[in-house]
Amino acid sequence: MATQAPREPASPDPSRPATSQPRQSSLTTLKSYKDFRLVWAGNFIALGGQWIQMFSIGWLVLLLTDGNAVLTGTVIAIRALPILFIGPWAGVLADRVDRRKVVMATQAVMAVAACLFALLVVASDLEADPVTGPLRPWHPFLYMIISGIAHSIIQPVRQAMIANTVPRHALTSALALNGMVYPSTRI
């Protein structure tokens, strides 16, 4: 029985860029880079809060409109509309302006809007039939439009910030790990 010599590794594909360092696993990327860890944790918390927000706003509209399912679905859809128009411009903004400042300003706008909306909700009696107090059915729609505009600005900026937190050889793993935030916060 003849033994075969070990095979030579295949020549590298010239169409693929050569990397000087091997690709890191996602968990190694998370452990190795503090800035990435902070951005990733911030994204996880912010997106988790946004999903809770959408659920609770939908429930609130259901209460305010006596169970109108169309308006309940519409208030959630309204939040997604700005990404179609603002998202591409926000990507350009992310490339031209200090990303940290954009994130901080957008988060501040979202926080102020959330606090004002929370005051409206707290000042209203949701147990009464019909709901009494300053809260009106159009308030959640206005709030979701503001939230949608802010989200459509901040999301491309958050994605672009990943490149600022890890070296080039860890970028693929960092983007993959950050991409896992979206489906995992929906759970």
mmCIF file of the C-alpha atoms, coordinates in Angstrom:
data_MODEL
# 
_entry.id   MODEL 
# 
loop_
_atom_site.group_PDB 
_atom_site.id 
_atom_site.type_symbol 
_atom_site.label_atom_id 
_atom_site.label_alt_id 
_atom_site.label_comp_id 
_atom_site.label_asym_id 
_atom_site.label_entity_id 
_atom_site.label_seq_id 
_atom_site.pdbx_PDB_ins_code 
_atom_site.Cartn_x 
_atom_site.Cartn_y 
_atom_site.Cartn_z 
_atom_site.occupancy 
_atom_site.B_iso_or_equiv 
_atom_site.pdbx_formal_charge 
_atom_site.auth_seq_id 
_atom_site.auth_comp_id 
_atom_site.auth_asym_id 
_atom_site.auth_atom_id 
_atom_site.pdbx_PDB_model_num 
ATOM 1   C CA . MET A 1 1   ? 0.000   0.000  0.000  1.00 0.00 ? 1   MET A CA 1 
ATOM 2   C CA . ALA A 1 2   ? 1.533   3.267  -1.091 1.00 0.00 ? 2   ALA A CA 1 
ATOM 3   C CA . THR A 1 3   ? 1.258   6.256  1.117  1.00 0.00 ? 3   THR A CA 1 
ATOM 4   C CA . GLN A 1 4   ? 0.403   9.519  -0.451 1.00 0.00 ? 4   GLN A CA 1 
ATOM 5   C CA . ALA A 1 5   ? 2.378   12.632 0.205  1.00 0.00 ? 5   ALA A CA 1 
ATOM 6   C CA . PRO A 1 6   ? 0.441   15.369 1.963  1.00 0.00 ? 6   PRO A CA 1 
ATOM 7   C CA . ARG A 1 7   ? -1.355  17.585 -0.484 1.00 0.00 ? 7   ARG A CA 1 
ATOM 8   C CA . GLU A 1 8   ? -0.127  21.070 -1.028 1.00 0.00 ? 8   GLU A CA 1 
ATOM 9   C CA . PRO A 1 9   ? -2.651  23.682 0.001  1.00 0.00 ? 9   PRO A CA 1 
ATOM 10  C CA . ALA A 1 10  ? -4.555  25.128 -2.885 1.00 0.00 ? 10  ALA A CA 1 
ATOM 11  C CA . SER A 1 11  ? -3.186  28.356 -4.224 1.00 0.00 ? 11  SER A CA 1 
ATOM 12  C CA . PRO A 1 12  ? -5.031  31.365 -2.862 1.00 0.00 ? 12  PRO A CA 1 
ATOM 13  C CA . ASP A 1 13  ? -7.835  32.752 -4.932 1.00 0.00 ? 13  ASP A CA 1 
ATOM 14  C CA . PRO A 1 14  ? -6.504  35.946 -6.555 1.00 0.00 ? 14  PRO A CA 1 
ATOM 15  C CA . SER A 1 15  ? -9.961  37.532 -6.456 1.00 0.00 ? 15  SER A CA 1 
ATOM 16  C CA . ARG A 1 16  ? -10.050 37.352 -2.644 1.00 0.00 ? 16  ARG A CA 1 
ATOM 17  C CA . PRO A 1 17  ? -8.003  39.859 -0.675 1.00 0.00 ? 17  PRO A CA 1 
ATOM 18  C CA . ALA A 1 18  ? -5.235  38.390 1.409  1.00 0.00 ? 18  ALA A CA 1 
ATOM 19  C CA . THR A 1 19  ? -5.376  39.133 5.102  1.00 0.00 ? 19  THR A CA 1 
ATOM 20  C CA . SER A 1 20  ? -2.357  39.399 7.273  1.00 0.00 ? 20  SER A CA 1 
ATOM 21  C CA . GLN A 1 21  ? -4.151  37.998 10.303 1.00 0.00 ? 21  GLN A CA 1 
ATOM 22  C CA . PRO A 1 22  ? -6.644  35.163 10.634 1.00 0.00 ? 22  PRO A CA 1 
ATOM 23  C CA . ARG A 1 23  ? -10.314 35.919 11.146 1.00 0.00 ? 23  ARG A CA 1 
ATOM 24  C CA . GLN A 1 24  ? -11.361 36.001 14.789 1.00 0.00 ? 24  GLN A CA 1 
ATOM 25  C CA . SER A 1 25  ? -14.382 34.261 16.215 1.00 0.00 ? 25  SER A CA 1 
ATOM 26  C CA . SER A 1 26  ? -17.246 36.521 17.225 1.00 0.00 ? 26  SER A CA 1 
ATOM 27  C CA . LEU A 1 27  ? -16.859 35.832 20.925 1.00 0.00 ? 27  LEU A CA 1 
ATOM 28  C CA . THR A 1 28  ? -13.141 36.587 20.774 1.00 0.00 ? 28  THR A CA 1 
ATOM 29  C CA . THR A 1 29  ? -14.009 39.892 19.131 1.00 0.00 ? 29  THR A CA 1 
ATOM 30  C CA . LEU A 1 30  ? -16.481 40.661 21.899 1.00 0.00 ? 30  LEU A CA 1 
ATOM 31  C CA . LYS A 1 31  ? -13.931 39.841 24.599 1.00 0.00 ? 31  LYS A CA 1 
ATOM 32  C CA . SER A 1 32  ? -10.962 41.545 22.955 1.00 0.00 ? 32  SER A CA 1 
ATOM 33  C CA . TYR A 1 33  ? -12.186 45.044 22.133 1.00 0.00 ? 33  TYR A CA 1 
ATOM 34  C CA . LYS A 1 34  ? -13.659 47.175 24.908 1.00 0.00 ? 34  LYS A CA 1 
ATOM 35  C CA . ASP A 1 35  ? -15.020 49.865 22.577 1.00 0.00 ? 35  ASP A CA 1 
ATOM 36  C CA . PHE A 1 36  ? -16.808 47.243 20.505 1.00 0.00 ? 36  PHE A CA 1 
ATOM 37  C CA . ARG A 1 37  ? -18.168 45.636 23.662 1.00 0.00 ? 37  ARG A CA 1 
ATOM 38  C CA . LEU A 1 38  ? -19.627 48.981 24.765 1.00 0.00 ? 38  LEU A CA 1 
ATOM 39  C CA . VAL A 1 39  ? -21.194 49.714 21.371 1.00 0.00 ? 39  VAL A CA 1 
ATOM 40  C CA . TRP A 1 40  ? -22.554 46.168 21.146 1.00 0.00 ? 40  TRP A CA 1 
ATOM 41  C CA . ALA A 1 41  ? -24.068 46.323 24.648 1.00 0.00 ? 41  ALA A CA 1 
ATOM 42  C CA . GLY A 1 42  ? -25.544 49.742 23.889 1.00 0.00 ? 42  GLY A CA 1 
ATOM 43  C CA . ASN A 1 43  ? -27.108 48.433 20.692 1.00 0.00 ? 43  ASN A CA 1 
ATOM 44  C CA . PHE A 1 44  ? -28.494 45.412 22.542 1.00 0.00 ? 44  PHE A CA 1 
ATOM 45  C CA . ILE A 1 45  ? -30.089 47.533 25.268 1.00 0.00 ? 45  ILE A CA 1 
ATOM 46  C CA . ALA A 1 46  ? -31.393 50.208 22.876 1.00 0.00 ? 46  ALA A CA 1 
ATOM 47  C CA . LEU A 1 47  ? -32.905 47.743 20.427 1.00 0.00 ? 47  LEU A CA 1 
ATOM 48  C CA . GLY A 1 48  ? -34.415 45.674 23.219 1.00 0.00 ? 48  GLY A CA 1 
ATOM 49  C CA . GLY A 1 49  ? -36.045 48.833 24.546 1.00 0.00 ? 49  GLY A CA 1 
ATOM 50  C CA . GLN A 1 50  ? -37.352 49.718 21.107 1.00 0.00 ? 50  GLN A CA 1 
ATOM 51  C CA . TRP A 1 51  ? -39.076 46.343 20.752 1.00 0.00 ? 51  TRP A CA 1 
ATOM 52  C CA . ILE A 1 52  ? -40.689 46.771 24.175 1.00 0.00 ? 52  ILE A CA 1 
ATOM 53  C CA . GLN A 1 53  ? -41.711 50.257 23.101 1.00 0.00 ? 53  GLN A CA 1 
ATOM 54  C CA . MET A 1 54  ? -43.376 49.024 19.914 1.00 0.00 ? 54  MET A CA 1 
ATOM 55  C CA . PHE A 1 55  ? -45.272 46.340 21.811 1.00 0.00 ? 55  PHE A CA 1 
ATOM 56  C CA . SER A 1 56  ? -46.480 48.765 24.490 1.00 0.00 ? 56  SER A CA 1 
ATOM 57  C CA . ILE A 1 57  ? -47.430 51.492 21.989 1.00 0.00 ? 57  ILE A CA 1 
ATOM 58  C CA . GLY A 1 58  ? -49.446 48.954 20.018 1.00 0.00 ? 58  GLY A CA 1 
ATOM 59  C CA . TRP A 1 59  ? -51.215 47.915 23.203 1.00 0.00 ? 59  TRP A CA 1 
ATOM 60  C CA . LEU A 1 60  ? -51.857 51.566 24.110 1.00 0.00 ? 60  LEU A CA 1 
ATOM 61  C CA . VAL A 1 61  ? -53.381 52.313 20.705 1.00 0.00 ? 61  VAL A CA 1 
ATOM 62  C CA . LEU A 1 62  ? -55.546 49.225 21.081 1.00 0.00 ? 62  LEU A CA 1 
ATOM 63  C CA . LEU A 1 63  ? -56.858 50.684 24.380 1.00 0.00 ? 63  LEU A CA 1 
ATOM 64  C CA . LEU A 1 64  ? -57.284 54.211 23.016 1.00 0.00 ? 64  LEU A CA 1 
ATOM 65  C CA . THR A 1 65  ? -59.180 53.134 19.900 1.00 0.00 ? 65  THR A CA 1 
ATOM 66  C CA . ASP A 1 66  ? -61.466 50.541 21.499 1.00 0.00 ? 66  ASP A CA 1 
ATOM 67  C CA . GLY A 1 67  ? -59.654 47.620 19.903 1.00 0.00 ? 67  GLY A CA 1 
ATOM 68  C CA . ASN A 1 68  ? -59.175 48.986 16.377 1.00 0.00 ? 68  ASN A CA 1 
ATOM 69  C CA . ALA A 1 69  ? -56.676 46.537 14.878 1.00 0.00 ? 69  ALA A CA 1 
ATOM 70  C CA . VAL A 1 70  ? -56.087 48.638 11.748 1.00 0.00 ? 70  VAL A CA 1 
ATOM 71  C CA . LEU A 1 71  ? -54.942 51.648 13.767 1.00 0.00 ? 71  LEU A CA 1 
ATOM 72  C CA . THR A 1 72  ? -52.851 49.401 15.995 1.00 0.00 ? 72  THR A CA 1 
ATOM 73  C CA . GLY A 1 73  ? -51.015 48.012 12.972 1.00 0.00 ? 73  GLY A CA 1 
ATOM 74  C CA . THR A 1 74  ? -50.759 51.450 11.403 1.00 0.00 ? 74  THR A CA 1 
ATOM 75  C CA . VAL A 1 75  ? -49.010 52.981 14.424 1.00 0.00 ? 75  VAL A CA 1 
ATOM 76  C CA . ILE A 1 76  ? -46.319 50.301 14.218 1.00 0.00 ? 76  ILE A CA 1 
ATOM 77  C CA . ALA A 1 77  ? -45.990 50.688 10.435 1.00 0.00 ? 77  ALA A CA 1 
ATOM 78  C CA . ILE A 1 78  ? -45.638 54.464 10.750 1.00 0.00 ? 78  ILE A CA 1 
ATOM 79  C CA . ARG A 1 79  ? -42.451 53.969 12.734 1.00 0.00 ? 79  ARG A CA 1 
ATOM 80  C CA . ALA A 1 80  ? -40.902 52.012 9.863  1.00 0.00 ? 80  ALA A CA 1 
ATOM 81  C CA . LEU A 1 81  ? -41.740 54.491 7.078  1.00 0.00 ? 81  LEU A CA 1 
ATOM 82  C CA . PRO A 1 82  ? -39.011 57.095 7.752  1.00 0.00 ? 82  PRO A CA 1 
ATOM 83  C CA . ILE A 1 83  ? -36.248 54.543 7.145  1.00 0.00 ? 83  ILE A CA 1 
ATOM 84  C CA . LEU A 1 84  ? -37.257 54.460 3.471  1.00 0.00 ? 84  LEU A CA 1 
ATOM 85  C CA . PHE A 1 85  ? -36.709 58.181 3.024  1.00 0.00 ? 85  PHE A CA 1 
ATOM 86  C CA . ILE A 1 86  ? -34.171 59.142 5.680  1.00 0.00 ? 86  ILE A CA 1 
ATOM 87  C CA . GLY A 1 87  ? -32.078 55.965 5.936  1.00 0.00 ? 87  GLY A CA 1 
ATOM 88  C CA . PRO A 1 88  ? -29.936 56.528 2.820  1.00 0.00 ? 88  PRO A CA 1 
ATOM 89  C CA . TRP A 1 89  ? -29.215 60.125 3.837  1.00 0.00 ? 89  TRP A CA 1 
ATOM 90  C CA . ALA A 1 90  ? -28.381 59.011 7.358  1.00 0.00 ? 90  ALA A CA 1 
ATOM 91  C CA . GLY A 1 91  ? -25.753 56.698 5.897  1.00 0.00 ? 91  GLY A CA 1 
ATOM 92  C CA . VAL A 1 92  ? -24.143 59.680 4.183  1.00 0.00 ? 92  VAL A CA 1 
ATOM 93  C CA . LEU A 1 93  ? -24.364 61.596 7.456  1.00 0.00 ? 93  LEU A CA 1 
ATOM 94  C CA . ALA A 1 94  ? -22.630 58.716 9.250  1.00 0.00 ? 94  ALA A CA 1 
ATOM 95  C CA . ASP A 1 95  ? -19.704 59.006 6.855  1.00 0.00 ? 95  ASP A CA 1 
ATOM 96  C CA . ARG A 1 96  ? -19.319 62.785 7.112  1.00 0.00 ? 96  ARG A CA 1 
ATOM 97  C CA . VAL A 1 97  ? -20.047 63.736 10.717 1.00 0.00 ? 97  VAL A CA 1 
ATOM 98  C CA . ASP A 1 98  ? -18.646 62.546 14.049 1.00 0.00 ? 98  ASP A CA 1 
ATOM 99  C CA . ARG A 1 99  ? -20.670 59.387 14.653 1.00 0.00 ? 99  ARG A CA 1 
ATOM 100 C CA . ARG A 1 100 ? -20.559 59.646 18.430 1.00 0.00 ? 100 ARG A CA 1 
ATOM 101 C CA . LYS A 1 101 ? -22.105 63.117 18.330 1.00 0.00 ? 101 LYS A CA 1 
ATOM 102 C CA . VAL A 1 102 ? -24.867 61.959 15.982 1.00 0.00 ? 102 VAL A CA 1 
ATOM 103 C CA . VAL A 1 103 ? -25.665 59.007 18.254 1.00 0.00 ? 103 VAL A CA 1 
ATOM 104 C CA . MET A 1 104 ? -25.679 61.177 21.377 1.00 0.00 ? 104 MET A CA 1 
ATOM 105 C CA . ALA A 1 105 ? -27.874 63.865 19.786 1.00 0.00 ? 105 ALA A CA 1 
ATOM 106 C CA . THR A 1 106 ? -30.312 61.342 18.356 1.00 0.00 ? 106 THR A CA 1 
ATOM 107 C CA . GLN A 1 107 ? -30.505 59.419 21.639 1.00 0.00 ? 107 GLN A CA 1 
ATOM 108 C CA . ALA A 1 108 ? -31.187 62.721 23.429 1.00 0.00 ? 108 ALA A CA 1 
ATOM 109 C CA . VAL A 1 109 ? -34.068 63.510 21.056 1.00 0.00 ? 109 VAL A CA 1 
ATOM 110 C CA . MET A 1 110 ? -35.461 60.009 21.559 1.00 0.00 ? 110 MET A CA 1 
ATOM 111 C CA . ALA A 1 111 ? -35.156 60.319 25.355 1.00 0.00 ? 111 ALA A CA 1 
ATOM 112 C CA . VAL A 1 112 ? -36.920 63.701 25.481 1.00 0.00 ? 112 VAL A CA 1 
ATOM 113 C CA . ALA A 1 113 ? -39.713 62.445 23.222 1.00 0.00 ? 113 ALA A CA 1 
ATOM 114 C CA . ALA A 1 114 ? -40.107 59.298 25.333 1.00 0.00 ? 114 ALA A CA 1 
ATOM 115 C CA . CYS A 1 115 ? -40.241 61.296 28.575 1.00 0.00 ? 115 CYS A CA 1 
ATOM 116 C CA . LEU A 1 116 ? -42.841 63.723 27.213 1.00 0.00 ? 116 LEU A CA 1 
ATOM 117 C CA . PHE A 1 117 ? -44.936 60.857 25.883 1.00 0.00 ? 117 PHE A CA 1 
ATOM 118 C CA . ALA A 1 118 ? -44.613 59.012 29.210 1.00 0.00 ? 118 ALA A CA 1 
ATOM 119 C CA . LEU A 1 119 ? -45.885 62.116 31.033 1.00 0.00 ? 119 LEU A CA 1 
ATOM 120 C CA . LEU A 1 120 ? -48.949 62.156 28.769 1.00 0.00 ? 120 LEU A CA 1 
ATOM 121 C CA . VAL A 1 121 ? -49.614 58.496 29.482 1.00 0.00 ? 121 VAL A CA 1 
ATOM 122 C CA . VAL A 1 122 ? -49.082 58.832 33.242 1.00 0.00 ? 122 VAL A CA 1 
ATOM 123 C CA . ALA A 1 123 ? -51.373 61.883 33.389 1.00 0.00 ? 123 ALA A CA 1 
ATOM 124 C CA . SER A 1 124 ? -54.159 59.898 31.724 1.00 0.00 ? 124 SER A CA 1 
ATOM 125 C CA . ASP A 1 125 ? -56.461 57.335 33.281 1.00 0.00 ? 125 ASP A CA 1 
ATOM 126 C CA . LEU A 1 126 ? -56.098 54.274 31.085 1.00 0.00 ? 126 LEU A CA 1 
ATOM 127 C CA . GLU A 1 127 ? -58.498 52.286 33.276 1.00 0.00 ? 127 GLU A CA 1 
ATOM 128 C CA . ALA A 1 128 ? -61.419 54.611 32.537 1.00 0.00 ? 128 ALA A CA 1 
ATOM 129 C CA . ASP A 1 129 ? -63.786 53.769 29.716 1.00 0.00 ? 129 ASP A CA 1 
ATOM 130 C CA . PRO A 1 130 ? -63.195 55.829 27.606 1.00 0.00 ? 130 PRO A CA 1 
ATOM 131 C CA . VAL A 1 131 ? -59.659 56.817 28.546 1.00 0.00 ? 131 VAL A CA 1 
ATOM 132 C CA . THR A 1 132 ? -59.602 60.215 30.230 1.00 0.00 ? 132 THR A CA 1 
ATOM 133 C CA . GLY A 1 133 ? -56.844 62.789 30.553 1.00 0.00 ? 133 GLY A CA 1 
ATOM 134 C CA . PRO A 1 134 ? -54.608 64.642 28.111 1.00 0.00 ? 134 PRO A CA 1 
ATOM 135 C CA . LEU A 1 135 ? -53.680 61.573 26.028 1.00 0.00 ? 135 LEU A CA 1 
ATOM 136 C CA . ARG A 1 136 ? -55.391 61.430 22.631 1.00 0.00 ? 136 ARG A CA 1 
ATOM 137 C CA . PRO A 1 137 ? -55.261 58.685 19.985 1.00 0.00 ? 137 PRO A CA 1 
ATOM 138 C CA . TRP A 1 138 ? -53.066 60.818 17.699 1.00 0.00 ? 138 TRP A CA 1 
ATOM 139 C CA . HIS A 1 139 ? -50.323 61.211 20.345 1.00 0.00 ? 139 HIS A CA 1 
ATOM 140 C CA . PRO A 1 140 ? -48.915 57.682 19.868 1.00 0.00 ? 140 PRO A CA 1 
ATOM 141 C CA . PHE A 1 141 ? -48.822 58.284 16.110 1.00 0.00 ? 141 PHE A CA 1 
ATOM 142 C CA . LEU A 1 142 ? -46.865 61.517 16.536 1.00 0.00 ? 142 LEU A CA 1 
ATOM 143 C CA . TYR A 1 143 ? -44.525 59.851 18.996 1.00 0.00 ? 143 TYR A CA 1 
ATOM 144 C CA . MET A 1 144 ? -43.914 56.899 16.661 1.00 0.00 ? 144 MET A CA 1 
ATOM 145 C CA . ILE A 1 145 ? -43.162 59.244 13.747 1.00 0.00 ? 145 ILE A CA 1 
ATOM 146 C CA . ILE A 1 146 ? -40.572 61.065 15.876 1.00 0.00 ? 146 ILE A CA 1 
ATOM 147 C CA . SER A 1 147 ? -39.182 57.739 17.078 1.00 0.00 ? 147 SER A CA 1 
ATOM 148 C CA . GLY A 1 148 ? -39.078 56.401 13.514 1.00 0.00 ? 148 GLY A CA 1 
ATOM 149 C CA . ILE A 1 149 ? -37.212 59.443 12.226 1.00 0.00 ? 149 ILE A CA 1 
ATOM 150 C CA . ALA A 1 150 ? -34.678 59.199 15.047 1.00 0.00 ? 150 ALA A CA 1 
ATOM 151 C CA . HIS A 1 151 ? -34.299 55.446 14.528 1.00 0.00 ? 151 HIS A CA 1 
ATOM 152 C CA . SER A 1 152 ? -33.745 55.892 10.794 1.00 0.00 ? 152 SER A CA 1 
ATOM 153 C CA . ILE A 1 153 ? -30.912 58.321 11.569 1.00 0.00 ? 153 ILE A CA 1 
ATOM 154 C CA . ILE A 1 154 ? -29.275 56.397 14.386 1.00 0.00 ? 154 ILE A CA 1 
ATOM 155 C CA . GLN A 1 155 ? -29.362 52.901 12.901 1.00 0.00 ? 155 GLN A CA 1 
ATOM 156 C CA . PRO A 1 156 ? -26.953 53.470 9.973  1.00 0.00 ? 156 PRO A CA 1 
ATOM 157 C CA . VAL A 1 157 ? -24.701 55.459 12.298 1.00 0.00 ? 157 VAL A CA 1 
ATOM 158 C CA . ARG A 1 158 ? -24.623 52.596 14.821 1.00 0.00 ? 158 ARG A CA 1 
ATOM 159 C CA . GLN A 1 159 ? -23.701 50.174 12.058 1.00 0.00 ? 159 GLN A CA 1 
ATOM 160 C CA . ALA A 1 160 ? -20.943 52.455 10.807 1.00 0.00 ? 160 ALA A CA 1 
ATOM 161 C CA . MET A 1 161 ? -19.568 52.861 14.344 1.00 0.00 ? 161 MET A CA 1 
ATOM 162 C CA . ILE A 1 162 ? -18.613 49.181 14.416 1.00 0.00 ? 162 ILE A CA 1 
ATOM 163 C CA . ALA A 1 163 ? -15.760 49.895 11.998 1.00 0.00 ? 163 ALA A CA 1 
ATOM 164 C CA . ASN A 1 164 ? -14.394 52.450 14.487 1.00 0.00 ? 164 ASN A CA 1 
ATOM 165 C CA . THR A 1 165 ? -14.202 49.936 17.338 1.00 0.00 ? 165 THR A CA 1 
ATOM 166 C CA . VAL A 1 166 ? -12.285 46.966 15.921 1.00 0.00 ? 166 VAL A CA 1 
ATOM 167 C CA . PRO A 1 167 ? -9.298  46.474 13.613 1.00 0.00 ? 167 PRO A CA 1 
ATOM 168 C CA . ARG A 1 168 ? -9.970  45.473 10.025 1.00 0.00 ? 168 ARG A CA 1 
ATOM 169 C CA . HIS A 1 169 ? -9.237  41.762 10.560 1.00 0.00 ? 169 HIS A CA 1 
ATOM 170 C CA . ALA A 1 170 ? -11.960 41.571 13.252 1.00 0.00 ? 170 ALA A CA 1 
ATOM 171 C CA . LEU A 1 171 ? -14.567 43.563 11.335 1.00 0.00 ? 171 LEU A CA 1 
ATOM 172 C CA . THR A 1 172 ? -16.392 40.580 9.831  1.00 0.00 ? 172 THR A CA 1 
ATOM 173 C CA . SER A 1 173 ? -16.835 38.962 13.233 1.00 0.00 ? 173 SER A CA 1 
ATOM 174 C CA . ALA A 1 174 ? -17.879 42.245 14.813 1.00 0.00 ? 174 ALA A CA 1 
ATOM 175 C CA . LEU A 1 175 ? -20.502 42.883 12.134 1.00 0.00 ? 175 LEU A CA 1 
ATOM 176 C CA . ALA A 1 176 ? -21.804 39.327 12.475 1.00 0.00 ? 176 ALA A CA 1 
ATOM 177 C CA . LEU A 1 177 ? -22.067 39.634 16.239 1.00 0.00 ? 177 LEU A CA 1 
ATOM 178 C CA . ASN A 1 178 ? -23.763 43.012 15.956 1.00 0.00 ? 178 ASN A CA 1 
ATOM 179 C CA . GLY A 1 179 ? -26.153 41.536 13.392 1.00 0.00 ? 179 GLY A CA 1 
ATOM 180 C CA . MET A 1 180 ? -27.213 38.966 15.981 1.00 0.00 ? 180 MET A CA 1 
ATOM 181 C CA . VAL A 1 181 ? -28.500 41.765 18.206 1.00 0.00 ? 181 VAL A CA 1 
ATOM 182 C CA . TYR A 1 182 ? -31.537 42.432 16.011 1.00 0.00 ? 182 TYR A CA 1 
ATOM 183 C CA . PRO A 1 183 ? -33.148 38.989 16.043 1.00 0.00 ? 183 PRO A CA 1 
ATOM 184 C CA . SER A 1 184 ? -32.132 38.238 19.625 1.00 0.00 ? 184 SER A CA 1 
ATOM 185 C CA . THR A 1 185 ? -33.800 41.389 20.984 1.00 0.00 ? 185 THR A CA 1 
ATOM 186 C CA . ARG A 1 186 ? -37.076 40.354 19.365 1.00 0.00 ? 186 ARG A CA 1 
ATOM 187 C CA . ILE A 1 187 ? -37.308 37.290 21.568 1.00 0.00 ? 187 ILE A CA 1 
# 
